[in-house]
């Protein structure tokens, strides 16, 4: 194999690697767009705030492929962070809930 052919092969491999990364990024963006559309549909078709929040944490958690997703309310007058809802990935073992009320005051 000549040096020109080797250089061409290296360039082609480099371009294919770049293309693969681009495709991964595109797939991730499409996944996020799909999740946002699903959240919008949930909001439009549901009038119960708690159900909307529960759906949102599940959609976000599933989309990001994480072990949990949470929404907290911050109450600055009480200096607390108060859990609103939590989704735990059923595919992840030994996941412990973090639902609780936490103080904003640091010791």
SERO-4910 file (N, C-alpha, C, O; in steps of 0.05 Angstrom, whole numbers):
BEGIN
 pado doro    nc1    nc2    nc3   cac1   cac2   cac3    cc1    cc2    cc3    oc1    oc2    oc3
  Unk    A     17    -24      0      0      0      0     18     25      0     36     27     16
  Unk    A     12     43    -18     29     67    -20     22     86      3      2     83     16
  Unk    A     40    106      6     36    126     27     10    143     21     -4    150     40
  Unk    A      5    148     -4    -19    163    -12    -44    147     -3    -64    159      7
  Unk    A    -44    121     -8    -67    104      0    -70    103     30    -92    104     40
  Unk    A    -48    102     44    -49    102     74    -60    128     84    -77    129    102
  Unk    A    -50    150     72    -61    176     81    -91    179     75   -106    189     91
  Unk    A    -99    169     52   -127    170     44   -144    153     64   -165    162     72
  Unk    A   -134    129     71   -148    112     90   -150    126    118   -171    125    131
  Unk    A   -128    139    126   -129    153    152   -149    176    151   -164    180    170
  Unk    A   -150    190    129   -169    212    126   -197    202    126   -215    213    139
  Unk    A   -202    180    112   -229    168    111   -238    159    139   -260    164    147
  Unk    A   -220    145    153   -226    136    180   -232    160    199   -251    159    215
  Unk    A   -217    181    196   -221    205    212   -248    217    206   -263    225    225
  Unk    A   -256    218    181   -282    229    173   -304    212    183   -325    222    192
  Unk    A   -301    185    182   -322    167    191   -325    170    222   -348    169    232
  Unk    A   -303    173    236   -305    177    265   -319    203    271   -336    203    289
  Unk    A   -313    223    257   -326    249    260   -356    247    254   -373    258    268
  Unk    A   -362    232    233   -390    228    225   -405    213    247   -428    219    253
  Unk    A   -393    193    258   -405    177    280   -411    194    304   -433    192    316
  Unk    A   -392    211    311   -397    230    334   -420    249    327   -436    254    344
  Unk    A   -420    259    303   -442    276    295   -469    262    297   -488    274    306
  Unk    A   -470    237    288   -495    222    289   -503    217    318   -527    219    324
  Unk    A   -484    212    336   -491    209    364   -503    235    376   -522    234    390
  Unk    A   -490    257    368   -500    283    378   -528    289    367   -545    299    381
  Unk    A   -532    282    342   -558    286    330   -579    269    343   -602    278    348
  Unk    A   -573    244    349   -591    226    362   -598    236    390   -621    235    399
  Unk    A   -578    247    404   -583    258    431   -602    282    429   -620    285    445
  Unk    A   -597    300    410   -615    323    406   -643    315    399   -662    326    410
  Unk    A   -646    295    382   -673    285    375   -687    273    399   -711    275    403
  Unk    A   -671    259    416   -683    247    440   -693    269    459   -714    267    471
  Unk    A   -677    291    462   -685    313    479   -710    327    467   -728    334    482
  Unk    A   -711    330    441   -734    343    428   -759    326    432   -780    337    437
  Unk    A   -756    300    430   -778    282    434   -789    284    462   -813    284    467
  Unk    A   -770    285    482   -778    288    510   -792    314    515   -812    314    529
  Unk    A   -783    336    503   -796    361    506   -824    361    494   -843    372    506
  Unk    A   -827    348    471   -854    345    459   -873    329    477   -896    336    480
  Unk    A   -862    308    489   -878    291    507   -886    307    532   -909    304    541
  Unk    A   -869    323    542   -875    340    566   -897    360    558   -916    364    573
  Unk    A   -894    372    535   -914    392    525   -941    378    523   -962    390    531
  Unk    A   -942    355    511   -968    340    508   -980    334    535  -1004    335    539
  Unk    A   -963    326    554   -972    320    581   -985    344    594  -1006    342    607
  Unk    A   -972    367    591   -983    392    602  -1009    399    590  -1028    408    603
  Unk    A  -1011    397    563  -1036    404    549  -1059    386    556  -1082    395    559
  Unk    A  -1054    360    560  -1075    341    564  -1081    334    594  -1096    316    599
  Unk    A  -1069    349    612  -1072    343    640  -1076    369    656  -1062    388    651
  Unk    A  -1095    369    674  -1100    393    690  -1091    389    719  -1095    407    736
  Unk    A  -1079    366    726  -1071    361    753  -1040    366    755  -1025    351    743
  Unk    A  -1033    386    770  -1004    394    772   -986    371    781   -965    368    770
  Unk    A   -995    356    801   -978    335    812   -974    313    791   -952    302    788
  Unk    A   -995    307    776   -992    287    754   -973    297    732   -957    281    722
  Unk    A   -974    323    726   -956    334    707   -927    332    717   -909    324    702
  Unk    A   -922    339    742   -895    338    753   -885    309    753   -862    304    747
  Unk    A   -902    291    761   -894    262    761   -886    253    733   -866    238    730
  Unk    A   -902    261    714   -895    253    686   -869    266    677   -853    253    664
  Unk    A   -865    291    685   -841    305    677   -816    292    688   -796    289    674
  Unk    A   -816    284    714   -792    272    725   -787    245    712   -763    237    708
  Unk    A   -808    231    705   -804    205    692   -793    209    663   -774    194    655
  Unk    A   -804    228    649   -794    233    622   -765    242    622   -749    232    606
  Unk    A   -758    261    640   -731    271    641   -712    249    650   -690    246    638
  Unk    A   -719    234    671   -702    212    680   -697    191    659   -675    182    656
  Unk    A   -718    183    645   -716    163    624   -699    173    601   -682    159    591
  Unk    A   -703    198    594   -688    209    571   -658    211    577   -641    206    560
  Unk    A   -652    219    602   -624    223    610   -611    196    618   -586    196    623
  Unk    A   -627    175    621   -616    149    629   -602    150    656   -580    140    659
  Unk    A   -616    163    675   -605    165    702   -619    147    721   -640    134    714
  Unk    A   -609    144    746   -622    126    765   -646    140    779   -663    126    791
  Unk    A   -647    166    778   -669    180    791   -672    208    779   -653    219    767
  Unk    A   -695    219    783   -701    247    775   -719    259    796   -739    246    804
  Unk    A   -713    283    804   -729    296    826   -736    324    820   -722    338    805
  Unk    A   -757    334    832   -764    362    831   -768    371    860   -784    358    876
  Unk    A   -754    392    867   -757    403    894   -768    431    892   -764    445    872
  Unk    A   -782    440    913   -791    467    916   -773    480    936   -768    469    958
  Unk    A   -763    504    930   -745    519    948   -762    540    962   -774    557    949
  Unk    A   -764    539    988   -778    559   1004   -758    575   1020   -748    566   1041
  Unk    A   -752    599   1010   -732    616   1022   -741    627   1049   -725    632   1066
  Unk    A   -767    631   1052   -777    642   1078   -773    621   1100   -766    629   1123
  Unk    A   -778    596   1094   -773    575   1114   -745    564   1113   -737    548   1129
  Unk    A   -730    573   1092   -703    563   1088   -701    533   1086   -686    519   1099
  Unk    A   -719    523   1068   -720    494   1064   -722    487   1034   -732    503   1018
  Unk    A   -713    463   1028   -718    451   1002   -737    428   1007   -732    410   1023
  Unk    A   -760    429    993   -782    410    999   -787    393    974   -791    403    952
  Unk    A   -786    366    977   -790    349    954   -818    351    944   -837    353    959
  Unk    A   -821    351    918   -847    351    905   -854    324    892   -876    314    895
  Unk    A   -835    313    878   -838    286    867   -811    275    859   -792    289    855
  Unk    A   -811    249    856   -786    235    849   -793    211    832   -813    197    836
  Unk    A   -776    205    812   -778    181    796   -753    165    800   -731    176    799
  Unk    A   -756    139    805   -733    121    808   -733    102    785   -754     90    779
  Unk    A   -710     98    773   -707     79    751   -710     51    761   -694     42    777
  Unk    A   -730     37    752   -735      9    761   -713    -10    751   -711    -32    761
  Unk    A   -698     -2    731   -676    -19    720   -651    -17    737   -632    -33    733
  Unk    A   -649      3    755   -626      6    772   -631     -6    799   -652     -1    812
  Unk    A   -613    -23    808   -616    -37    833   -606    -20    857   -588     -4    853
  Unk    A   -618    -24    880   -610    -11    905   -611     20    903   -594     33    915
  Unk    A   -631     30    890   -635     59    889   -651     67    913   -673     56    918
  Unk    A   -641     86    928   -655     96    952   -667    123    947   -655    140    934
  Unk    A   -691    126    956   -705    152    952   -692    174    968   -683    170    990
  Unk    A   -691    198    955   -681    222    969   -704    241    977   -699    264    984
  Unk    A   -728    231    975   -751    249    982   -750    257   1011   -750    240   1029
  Unk    A   -749    283   1015   -747    293   1042   -748    323   1041   -748    335   1019
  Unk    A   -748    336   1064   -745    365   1066   -718    370   1078   -710    359   1098
  Unk    A   -703    388   1065   -676    394   1073   -674    424   1080   -687    441   1069
  Unk    A   -656    429   1099   -651    457   1108   -632    470   1088   -613    458   1078
  Unk    A   -637    496   1083   -618    511   1067   -595    523   1083   -576    533   1073
  Unk    A   -598    521   1110   -578    532   1128   -555    512   1130   -558    489   1138
  Unk    A   -531    522   1122   -507    505   1124   -494    509   1150   -492    532   1160
  Unk    A   -485    488   1162   -471    490   1189   -443    500   1185   -429    503   1205
***
